[in-house]
């Protein structure tokens, strides 16, 4: 059995995209010039790099006593 998906307008503005994205339960997508583009799954290595970058930024902000 397939799932039915509501037809989306050709282009979505930011508010329309956010409302639509909140209803999605799986998959990664982004909005580029109003168009929804599917993204590939995130790999573990990329997630680790992002976590390290976030930790470095967080540490720098705390050391600089910035909010």
N, CA and C atoms as a LAMMPS dump frame, in Angstrom:
ITEM: TIMESTEP
0
ITEM: NUMBER OF ATOMS
201
ITEM: BOX BOUNDS ff ff ff
-5.0000000000000000e+02 5.0000000000000000e+02
-5.0000000000000000e+02 5.0000000000000000e+02
-5.0000000000000000e+02 5.0000000000000000e+02
ITEM: ATOMS id mol type element x y z
1 1 1 N 0.823 -1.181 0
2 1 2 C 0 0 0
3 1 3 C 0.867 1.244 0
4 2 1 N 0.584 2.166 -0.879
5 2 2 C 1.327 3.412 -0.907
6 2 3 C 0.677 4.448 -0.015
7 3 1 N 1.439 5.464 0.286
8 3 2 C 0.886 6.549 1.082
9 3 3 C 0.529 7.683 0.145
10 4 1 N -0.506 8.41 0.48
11 4 2 C -0.877 9.563 -0.33
12 4 3 C -0.267 10.8 0.292
13 5 1 N 0.154 11.676 -0.559
14 5 2 C 0.779 12.898 -0.098
15 5 3 C 0.055 14.07 -0.74
16 6 1 N -0.219 15.086 0.041
17 6 2 C -0.898 16.26 -0.489
18 6 3 C -0.01 16.932 -1.525
19 7 1 N -0.61 17.381 -2.606
20 7 2 C 0.148 18.072 -3.641
21 7 3 C 0.556 19.441 -3.11
22 8 1 N 1.817 19.75 -3.29
23 8 2 C 2.354 21.021 -2.819
24 8 3 C 2.269 22.068 -3.922
25 9 1 N 2.149 23.338 -3.519
26 9 2 C 2.222 24.39 -4.532
27 9 3 C 3.587 24.322 -5.216
28 10 1 N 3.701 24.923 -6.368
29 10 2 C 4.966 24.886 -7.105
30 10 3 C 6.105 25.432 -6.259
31 11 1 N 5.908 26.574 -5.639
32 11 2 C 6.93 27.184 -4.791
33 11 3 C 6.322 27.51 -3.435
34 12 1 N 7.095 27.322 -2.382
35 12 2 C 6.626 27.613 -1.03
36 12 3 C 7.401 28.79 -0.454
37 13 1 N 6.697 29.687 0.238
38 13 2 C 7.412 30.729 0.962
39 13 3 C 7.884 30.128 2.295
40 14 1 N 8.6 30.896 3.083
41 14 2 C 9.164 30.369 4.33
42 14 3 C 8.096 29.824 5.273
43 15 1 N 7.031 30.576 5.473
44 15 2 C 5.972 30.141 6.395
45 15 3 C 5.291 28.87 5.898
46 16 1 N 5.018 28.795 4.606
47 16 2 C 4.395 27.595 4.041
48 16 3 C 5.314 26.381 4.19
49 17 1 N 6.611 26.588 3.923
50 17 2 C 7.572 25.485 4.053
51 17 3 C 7.638 24.99 5.495
52 18 1 N 7.744 25.908 6.447
53 18 2 C 7.827 25.493 7.853
54 18 3 C 6.589 24.735 8.289
55 19 1 N 5.412 25.205 7.88
56 19 2 C 4.168 24.505 8.228
57 19 3 C 4.168 23.112 7.614
58 20 1 N 4.58 23.001 6.371
59 20 2 C 4.626 21.701 5.698
60 20 3 C 5.662 20.796 6.36
61 21 1 N 6.856 21.323 6.641
62 21 2 C 7.942 20.523 7.204
63 21 3 C 7.569 19.937 8.565
64 22 1 N 6.797 20.66 9.342
65 22 2 C 6.381 20.158 10.655
66 22 3 C 5.481 18.937 10.551
67 23 1 N 4.854 18.734 9.411
68 23 2 C 3.971 17.58 9.237
69 23 3 C 4.705 16.351 8.711
70 24 1 N 5.974 16.509 8.334
71 24 2 C 6.732 15.403 7.757
72 24 3 C 7.37 14.571 8.865
73 25 1 N 7.26 13.269 8.744
74 25 2 C 7.778 12.39 9.792
75 25 3 C 9.108 11.755 9.432
76 26 1 N 9.518 11.836 8.182
77 26 2 C 10.792 11.228 7.815
78 26 3 C 11.379 11.915 6.599
79 27 1 N 12.66 11.666 6.405
80 27 2 C 13.351 12.252 5.266
81 27 3 C 13.916 13.622 5.601
82 28 1 N 14.913 14.01 4.854
83 28 2 C 15.533 15.318 5.026
84 28 3 C 15.301 16.113 3.76
85 29 1 N 14.814 17.317 3.917
86 29 2 C 14.564 18.193 2.771
87 29 3 C 15.006 19.605 3.133
88 30 1 N 15.187 20.407 2.112
89 30 2 C 15.465 21.822 2.307
90 30 3 C 14.701 22.6 1.249
91 31 1 N 14.563 23.896 1.471
92 31 2 C 13.868 24.768 0.528
93 31 3 C 14.906 25.626 -0.167
94 32 1 N 14.943 25.538 -1.485
95 32 2 C 15.863 26.325 -2.289
96 32 3 C 15.036 27.129 -3.284
97 33 1 N 15.068 28.434 -3.141
98 33 2 C 14.278 29.32 -4.006
99 33 3 C 12.816 28.889 -4.055
100 34 1 N 12.288 28.459 -2.901
101 34 2 C 10.892 28.084 -2.801
102 34 3 C 10.587 26.644 -3.166
103 35 1 N 11.549 25.937 -3.733
104 35 2 C 11.342 24.556 -4.161
105 35 3 C 11.859 23.594 -3.09
106 36 1 N 11.129 22.526 -2.848
107 36 2 C 11.551 21.524 -1.871
108 36 3 C 12.501 20.551 -2.549
109 37 1 N 13.688 20.395 -1.956
110 37 2 C 14.732 19.537 -2.492
111 37 3 C 15.033 18.453 -1.467
112 38 1 N 15.037 17.188 -1.899
113 38 2 C 15.382 16.08 -1.01
114 38 3 C 16.888 16.088 -0.746
115 39 1 N 17.256 15.79 0.487
116 39 2 C 18.664 15.717 0.875
117 39 3 C 19.009 14.264 1.208
118 40 1 N 20.259 13.912 1.018
119 40 2 C 20.679 12.557 1.368
120 40 3 C 20.762 12.432 2.888
121 41 1 N 20.687 11.225 3.406
122 41 2 C 20.785 11.027 4.859
123 41 3 C 22.14 11.498 5.387
124 42 1 N 22.133 11.984 6.61
125 42 2 C 23.377 12.429 7.226
126 42 3 C 24.188 11.222 7.666
127 43 1 N 25.459 11.239 7.405
128 43 2 C 26.365 10.16 7.784
129 43 3 C 26.968 10.447 9.154
130 44 1 N 27.406 9.406 9.835
131 44 2 C 27.94 9.542 11.19
132 44 3 C 29.158 10.464 11.228
133 45 1 N 30.036 10.344 10.258
134 45 2 C 31.229 11.189 10.232
135 45 3 C 30.895 12.661 10.127
136 46 1 N 29.932 12.984 9.299
137 46 2 C 29.505 14.382 9.139
138 46 3 C 28.868 14.893 10.429
139 47 1 N 28.093 14.051 11.092
140 47 2 C 27.468 14.445 12.356
141 47 3 C 28.537 14.738 13.409
142 48 1 N 29.598 13.94 13.44
143 48 2 C 30.688 14.184 14.405
144 48 3 C 31.387 15.512 14.119
145 49 1 N 31.636 15.801 12.845
146 49 2 C 32.289 17.067 12.481
147 49 3 C 31.42 18.246 12.902
148 50 1 N 30.112 18.153 12.663
149 50 2 C 29.201 19.229 13.068
150 50 3 C 29.191 19.4 14.583
151 51 1 N 29.22 18.294 15.314
152 51 2 C 29.221 18.372 16.778
153 51 3 C 30.495 19.044 17.275
154 52 1 N 31.633 18.698 16.687
155 52 2 C 32.901 19.324 17.104
156 52 3 C 32.911 20.815 16.798
157 53 1 N 32.381 21.194 15.644
158 53 2 C 32.322 22.616 15.297
159 53 3 C 31.43 23.365 16.283
160 54 1 N 30.277 22.779 16.622
161 54 2 C 29.38 23.401 17.586
162 54 3 C 30.059 23.532 18.945
163 55 1 N 30.758 22.487 19.387
164 55 2 C 31.444 22.533 20.682
165 55 3 C 32.518 23.614 20.69
166 56 1 N 33.273 23.748 19.605
167 56 2 C 34.316 24.77 19.534
168 56 3 C 33.699 26.167 19.584
169 57 1 N 32.615 26.377 18.866
170 57 2 C 31.938 27.673 18.887
171 57 3 C 31.374 27.964 20.271
172 58 1 N 30.753 26.983 20.885
173 58 2 C 30.196 27.141 22.222
174 58 3 C 31.286 27.499 23.229
175 59 1 N 32.409 26.797 23.153
176 59 2 C 33.528 27.065 24.068
177 59 3 C 34.066 28.482 23.869
178 60 1 N 34.216 28.911 22.612
179 60 2 C 34.724 30.255 22.324
180 60 3 C 33.773 31.329 22.841
181 61 1 N 32.47 31.102 22.671
182 61 2 C 31.5 32.077 23.176
183 61 3 C 31.538 32.164 24.698
184 62 1 N 31.662 31.008 25.368
185 62 2 C 31.723 31.025 26.834
186 62 3 C 33.003 31.719 27.308
187 63 1 N 34.133 31.435 26.658
188 63 2 C 35.392 32.065 27.056
189 63 3 C 35.366 33.577 26.833
190 64 1 N 34.656 34.023 25.798
191 64 2 C 34.537 35.452 25.514
192 64 3 C 33.428 36.093 26.331
193 65 1 N 32.73 35.264 27.108
194 65 2 C 31.59 35.708 27.938
195 65 3 C 30.51 36.392 27.118
196 66 1 N 30.214 35.774 25.973
197 66 2 C 29.149 36.26 25.098
198 66 3 C 27.935 35.378 25.288
199 67 1 N 26.737 35.913 25.056
200 67 2 C 25.52 35.106 25.24
201 67 3 C 25.409 33.971 24.239
